[in-house]
Each structure stands twice: as structure tokens, then as C-alpha cells.
């Protein structure tokens, strides 16, 4: 795969993770919400993909933790949503 494509994918991942953080700091997103966790997850996955071509152990490890944290947030979000639907039925 072309280096510029890998770098672009990695930079897009970086932009998404930074965007999620800025939106949180500006109180434009809910840290328990779907959007925040999805932006973080997609960003971390894109960064992890680029790290598979330009490996850096420290960055790889933090992206694994970022993905796990985002997945935990998504699971908690989905449980809250499904619990709310069941109680209104």
C-alpha cells in the first residue's frame, strides 16, 4: 500500500480522536453518548491500522487501550438504550 495512503488514514484517525476531545471540552458532546464513543473508536482503529505499517509499540499499546475504552463506552451506551426501551414498552 502506498505510504501516503497509510499516512492519510493515520492522520484522519488522529483528527477524529482530537475532534472527540475538543467536542468534549467545548461541551458539544456527551461522553456517555454514541457520537463521542464512535468518533473515538473509529479514530483509534484508523490509527491502529496505520501503525500496522509504521509500527511504534507505545502508540500501538495506547490505541489498543483507546479502542477498549471506546468499546466499553459503546456497550454501556447500548445497555442504557435497550434498558430504556424495555421499561417504556
Sine and cosine of phi, psi and omega as CSV:
sin_phi,cos_phi,sin_psi,cos_psi,sin_omega,cos_omega
0.00,0.00,0.60,-0.80,-0.01,-1.00
-0.88,0.47,0.66,-0.75,-0.01,-1.00
-0.86,0.51,-0.64,0.77,-0.05,-1.00
-0.92,0.40,-0.51,0.86,0.04,-1.00
-0.94,0.35,-0.71,0.71,0.03,-1.00
-0.87,0.49,-0.71,0.70,0.02,-1.00
-0.89,0.45,-0.63,0.78,0.02,-1.00
-0.91,0.42,-0.67,0.74,0.04,-1.00
-0.89,0.46,-0.70,0.72,0.04,-1.00
-0.89,0.45,-0.67,0.75,0.01,-1.00
-0.93,0.37,-0.57,0.82,0.08,-1.00
-0.90,0.44,-0.66,0.75,0.06,-1.00
-0.88,0.48,-0.70,0.72,0.05,-1.00
-0.87,0.50,-0.71,0.71,-0.01,-1.00
-0.87,0.49,-0.64,0.77,0.00,-1.00
-0.92,0.39,-0.70,0.72,0.01,-1.00
-0.90,0.44,-0.68,0.73,0.03,-1.00
-0.92,0.40,-0.64,0.77,0.05,-1.00
-0.86,0.51,-0.72,0.69,0.01,-1.00
-0.86,0.52,-0.68,0.73,-0.01,-1.00
-0.91,0.42,-0.71,0.70,0.02,-1.00
-0.89,0.45,-0.70,0.72,0.03,-1.00
-0.87,0.50,-0.61,0.79,0.04,-1.00
-0.91,0.40,-0.71,0.70,-0.02,-1.00
-0.91,0.41,-0.52,0.85,0.03,-1.00
-1.00,0.08,0.05,1.00,-0.02,-1.00
0.83,0.56,0.63,0.77,0.03,-1.00
-0.98,-0.20,-0.06,1.00,0.03,-1.00
-0.59,-0.81,0.44,-0.90,0.01,-1.00
-1.00,-0.08,0.83,-0.56,-0.01,-1.00
-0.89,0.45,-0.27,0.96,0.06,-1.00
-0.99,-0.12,0.01,1.00,-0.09,-1.00
-1.00,0.05,0.20,-0.98,-0.02,-1.00
-0.91,0.40,-0.72,0.69,-0.09,-1.00
-0.87,0.50,-0.75,0.66,-0.03,-1.00
-0.86,0.52,-0.75,0.66,-0.04,-1.00
-0.94,0.35,-0.57,0.82,0.04,-1.00
-0.94,0.33,-0.66,0.75,0.03,-1.00
-0.87,0.49,-0.72,0.70,0.02,-1.00
-0.89,0.46,-0.69,0.72,-0.03,-1.00
-0.90,0.44,-0.75,0.66,-0.01,-1.00
-0.89,0.45,-0.68,0.73,0.03,-1.00
-0.86,0.51,-0.72,0.70,-0.01,-1.00
-0.92,0.40,-0.62,0.78,0.03,-1.00
-0.91,0.42,-0.67,0.74,0.03,-1.00
-0.90,0.44,-0.66,0.75,0.06,-1.00
-0.90,0.44,-0.68,0.73,0.01,-1.00
-0.88,0.47,-0.65,0.76,0.04,-1.00
-0.86,0.52,-0.74,0.68,-0.01,-1.00
-0.91,0.41,-0.52,0.85,0.02,-1.00
-0.94,0.35,-0.37,0.93,0.07,-1.00
-0.92,0.39,-0.37,0.93,0.01,-1.00
-0.98,-0.18,-0.55,0.83,0.03,-1.00
-0.84,-0.55,0.97,0.22,-0.19,-0.98
-0.93,0.36,0.67,-0.74,0.14,-0.99
-0.57,-0.82,0.91,-0.42,-0.13,-0.99
-0.85,0.53,-0.73,0.69,-0.04,-1.00
-0.88,0.47,-0.70,0.72,0.03,-1.00
-0.92,0.40,-0.64,0.77,0.03,-1.00
-0.87,0.50,-0.72,0.70,-0.02,-1.00
-0.89,0.45,-0.71,0.71,-0.02,-1.00
-0.92,0.40,-0.55,0.84,0.04,-1.00
-0.93,0.36,-0.58,0.82,0.08,-1.00
-0.88,0.48,-0.74,0.68,0.03,-1.00
-0.88,0.47,-0.63,0.78,0.00,-1.00
-0.90,0.43,-0.65,0.76,0.03,-1.00
-0.91,0.42,-0.72,0.70,0.01,-1.00
-0.88,0.48,-0.70,0.71,0.01,-1.00
-0.88,0.48,-0.66,0.75,0.02,-1.00
-0.91,0.41,-0.64,0.77,0.03,-1.00
-0.91,0.41,-0.63,0.78,0.08,-1.00
-0.87,0.50,-0.71,0.70,0.03,-1.00
-0.87,0.49,-0.65,0.76,0.01,-1.00
-0.92,0.39,-0.67,0.75,0.02,-1.00
-0.88,0.47,-0.72,0.70,0.02,-1.00
-0.89,0.47,-0.64,0.77,0.04,-1.00
-0.88,0.48,-0.74,0.67,-0.03,-1.00
-0.90,0.44,-0.61,0.80,0.05,-1.00
-0.91,0.42,-0.66,0.75,0.05,-1.00
-0.89,0.46,-0.69,0.73,-0.01,-1.00
-0.91,0.40,-0.69,0.72,-0.01,-1.00
-0.94,0.34,-0.55,0.83,0.06,-1.00
-0.92,0.40,-0.62,0.78,0.02,-1.00
-0.92,0.38,-0.59,0.81,0.01,-1.00
-0.94,0.34,-0.63,0.78,-0.02,-1.00
-0.93,0.38,-0.59,0.81,-0.05,-1.00
-0.97,0.24,-0.34,0.94,0.01,-1.00
-1.00,-0.02,-0.16,0.99,-0.05,-1.00
-0.98,0.18,0.00,0.00,0.00,0.00
